[in-house]
Amino acid sequence: MIDLKSLELGALSLIDDKKRASSAGLVKQGKIMSLGQEYRNDMPQIWFHGPFFAYTYRNVDYSLKKFEDYPNRLGSTICRYELSDHSGTHIDGLNHASRDHLIHGDLDIREISDEVGTSSMGIESMPPIFTRGIMLDFTRLFGVDALDPGYEITVKDVEDATKHFDIKLEDGDGLFFHTGFGKLWIKDNEKYMGDSPGPGEE
């Protein structure tokens, strides 16, 4: 019998209280930077998952007219959105992708799924992530503006980058690969959604 609770954290189980405390000690300036892109109608979208769109469903003038008998003169803007759970920049839950029917931990997705999602292994089981973040800049390592489409980042590439930038990886680190493709967002959606560079399976 598979213990689902022990599977749900995945590699995040490596981030414990000690790791979070040591990571907090590294903070010098306290700046916050978003790792996501703005959700917009013209952002890159995967056709298979369906379109994203946002529009103003009710504007202030409509609200003022609708509630003209109310003394507080309420005016509000109400937006509506349609999106799949794979829209824009995001983190996948461990229930998202499978090889045949097997997901993380060799769990058969059919055992936990129904018409409204899955009963476990979803993104709702992911805790807030607070850990040491490491960005390996492969554009600087290779002296290029962006990696070639489809370039597979190998274990050797990672080892070369950590040696070049004098970085020692630790269990529980958040590891980010800079490939240069982020600059294509909304600038060249077709190329961005094409054969992207990134880490290989190894």
Long-range contacts (C-beta under 8 A, 24 or more apart in sequence): 2-105, 2-107, 4-107, 4-112, 4-120, 4-121, 7-94, 7-104, 7-105, 7-107, 7-121, 8-94, 8-120, 8-121, 8-125, 8-126, 9-125, 9-126, 9-127, 10-94, 10-104, 12-126, 12-127, 12-129, 14-171, 14-172, 15-129, 15-130, 15-131, 15-172, 16-172, 19-131, 19-132, 19-171, 19-172, 20-130, 20-131, 22-132, 23-130, 23-131, 23-132, 24-130, 26-132, 35-89, 35-176, 36-88, 36-89, 36-90, 37-88, 37-89, 37-182, 37-185, 39-81, 39-83, 39-87, 39-88, 40-186, 42-186, 42-189, 43-88, 43-185, 43-186, 43-189, 44-185, 44-186, 44-189, 44-192, 44-193, 45-87, 45-189, 45-193, 46-86, 46-193, 49-84, 49-85, 49-86, 49-87, 50-82, 50-84, 51-82, 52-81, 52-82, 52-83, 52-84, 52-87, 52-88, 53-81, 53-82, 53-83, 54-79, 54-80, 54-81, 54-82, 55-79, 55-80, 91-123, 91-126, 92-123, 93-121, 93-122, 93-123, 93-124, 93-125, 93-126, 94-121, 94-122, 95-120, 95-121, 95-122, 129-174, 131-172, 131-173, 131-174, 132-170, 132-172, 132-173, 132-174, 133-173, 133-174, 133-176, 134-167, 134-169, 134-173, 134-174, 134-175, 134-176, 135-176, 135-177, 135-178, 136-161, 136-162, 136-165, 136-167, 136-175, 136-176, 136-177, 136-178, 137-161, 137-165, 137-178, 138-177, 138-178, 138-179, 138-180, 138-197, 139-178, 139-179, 139-180, 141-165, 144-180, 145-180, 146-179, 146-180, 146-181, 146-183, 146-184, 146-197, 147-179, 147-180, 147-181, 147-197, 148-197, 149-191, 149-194, 149-195, 149-196, 149-197, 150-195, 150-196, 150-197, 151-179, 151-197, 151-198, 152-197, 152-198, 152-199, 152-200, 153-177, 153-179, 153-197, 153-198, 153-199, 153-200, 154-200, 154-202, 155-202, 158-199
